Amino acid sequence: MEHLLVGFQNVLTPVTLFWVTVGVTLGYVLGALPGLGKATGVAVAIPMTFYLQPVAAIALLIGIAKGSAAGSAVSAILLNTPGEPSSAPTALDGYPLARQGKAQKALKMGLFASVIGDFLSTLVLIALAAPLARYALLIGPVELCAILLFSLTFIGGLAGRSMLKGLIAAAFGVFFATIGIETETFIPRMTFGLLELDDGISLVPMAIGMLAISEMVIQAGNAHSIDSEAEKINDSSSPDDRRVTLVEWRRCLPVIGRGTLIGSVVGILPGLGASVGSFLSYGATQRASKTPEEFGTGMIEGVAAAESADNAVVPASFVPLFALGIPGSVIAAILISALVLHGLTPGPMMFIEQPQMVADLYAAMLCASLILLIVGYTGQRIFAQIIRVPIRLIIPVVLFLCCVGAYMDTNTLFSIYLMLGFALLGYFSRKLDFSFVTFLIGFVIGPNLELTFRQSLQILDHDVMRLPAHPIAIGFAVLTVVTVFWINRTNSRLAAQKVALDVGTTKQSQI
């Protein structure tokens, strides 16, 4: 608690608050623009934080992540085009509300639910990260190798529709992480004589290429439909259609509480992601409603459920990152490079070596939640107009910023070439339904997975019969096998249900 109070003193300065506000505002704008989002914004902004103080720099990036998660509801409600996939449930009821002239009501409820979910989830992060880190200190290389392998399998199975494709994407991520000079023998691996690859592939141009550039190529193909939807929205003249009434607050507060709980649990579990949280919350709210058939026609509870869970996932996903050093989401994976760049290595040791900096980050995250409320409420009308900018004008600006961000990472054109190469890979991975989320997380934890695997071989002396001395590792190995069978069985059942549904639909159409 003492560190947290000092953290507020360090954060509540004009300079730090300015950068938090800049991050939240920028994130809100990026979230409102279809195709852009927190991962893209953070990846592009990392090189721009080189000259900032550590707390201000990381607070800026976290502000982008929080603002973007809330801002993605703007395009979902007004365009029926979610800024991020996790806002898709928001569009189910938000867009019908906008078509009824209640766009301002839907936007305000989305903002309030986002802020409440984000703030409460940040408190969950503060409460759980440090205690989990104490137990993590008891984990050795053998246990950590098993945990990383379980996390990669778990994420690979849940990040896409096919577990096989998820694991293939994860394997490719680990493969690209092996490029560069090998740490034990100092022998270059797969560098092809290029000095720029001796230090390995940088995460920043890779993330920018796979997330931003590939998305802009896809959005360019949807430019006409996005622009046409923006012209259909008009506001009602009734005051009750522009604000959230007391009756609606009473209906939505339990929904927001449930959504925050679901989002926090989903965020803590590595690999599930914000989309899982928002859909689970929306489904739970629909099942709990007395009028579930009205969902999808403009129910304000649907917006509250989706947005509270969506924004609760972001802070909660930092729990495994801070406590174990394992990224639980794309944004957490990208933030690792920023944290290391500014002298903070994610994992249990950071609570011992730099407890004050951790407390500063907590204080910055709580301040960002409140600033999100102020920025979102005061600038909501302005942000709503941003989506009316033609997508053909947005794409060149985004491409320019991506090139600048990639170049600033190493100050060489080679980073731009890498960015373009991974943009091509990201485009085809989206088209072929391979999870780029799993790829990026595999790339991030690849070096640790290789290192702990080598250390485990030495500790066990290449003898599997010594594993019983490491019960935690055995437990996670069993969980890995169970996860594979459980996800395969679940996917098979869902595939069978889909086939049966398609057959039934075909028969009805023939009749």
QUIKA-V974067 format. One line per field, one symbol per residue. ss: DSSP state (A for helix, B for strand, O for the rest). phi: phi as a letter, one per 40 degrees, with the letter a starting at -180 (. if undefined). psi: psi as a letter, one per 20 degrees, with the letter a starting at -180 (. if undefined). Layout:
ss->???
phi->???
psi->???
//
This chain:
ss->OAAAAAAAAAAOOAAAAAAAAAAAAAAAAAAAOOOOOAAAAAAAAAAAAOOOOAAAAAAAAAAAAAAAAAAAAAAAAAAOOOOOAAAAAAAAAAAAAAAOOOAAAAAAAAAAAAAAAAAAAAAAAAAAAAAAAAAAOOOOAAAAAAAAAAAAAAAAAAOOOOAAAAAAAAAAAAAAAOOBBOOOOOOBBOOOOOAAAOOOOOAAAAAAAAAAAAAAAAAAAOAAAAAAAOOOOOOOOOAAAOOOOAAAAAAAAAAAAAAAAAAAAAAAOOOOAAAAAAAAAAAAAAAAOOOAAAOOOOOAAAAAAAAAAAAAAAAAOAAAAAAAOOOOOAAAAAAAAAAAAOOOOOOOOAAAAOAAAAAAAAAAAAAAAAAAAAAAAAOAAAAAAAOOOOAAAAAAAAAAAAAAAAAAAAOOOAAAAAAAAAAAAAAAAAAOOOOAAAAAAAAAAAAAAAAAAAAAAAAAOOOAAAAAAOAAAAAAAAAAAAAAAAAAAAAAAAAAAAAAAAAAAAAAAAO
phi->.cccccccccccbdcccccccccccccccccccdgcaccccccccdcccdbccdccccccccccccccdcccccccccbgbdcbdccdccccbccdccccgbcccccccdccccccccccccccdccbccccccccccccdccccccccccccccccbcacbccccccccccccccccchccccbfbcbfcfgccccccgcccccccccccccccccccccbdccccccccccbcccccccbbcccccccccccccccccccccccccccgcgcccccccccccccccccbccccgbhcccccccccccdcccccccccccccbgbccaccccccdccccdbgbcciccccccbcccccccdcccccccccdccccccbccccccccccdccccdccccccccccccccbgbccccccdcccccccccccccgccccccccccccddcccccccccccccffbccccdcbccccdccccccccdccccccccccccccccccccccccccc
psi->hghhghghhhhlqggghghgggggggggghhhpphrahggggghighijhjqqgghghhgghgggghhhhhihghgghiknphqhijghhhhhgghghhjjkghgggghggghgggggghhhhgghhhgghhhghhiipahgghghggggggggghhiiahphghghggghhghghiipapphgikpppkikjohiihjrpqhghgggghggghhhgghhhjgghghhhiiipqqqiphhiirorhghghhhghgggghggghgghhhopigrhggghhgggghhghiqimhiipijlphhhgggghggghhhghhiighghhijppirghhghhghgghhkjooqrhhhhghlhhhghgggghgghhghhgggghghjghghhhhiipphhhgghgghghggggghigikqihhhggghghggghghhghjkpohghgghhhgigghggghgghghggikkoiiihiimhgggghgghggggggghggghgghgghgghgggggggghh.
//
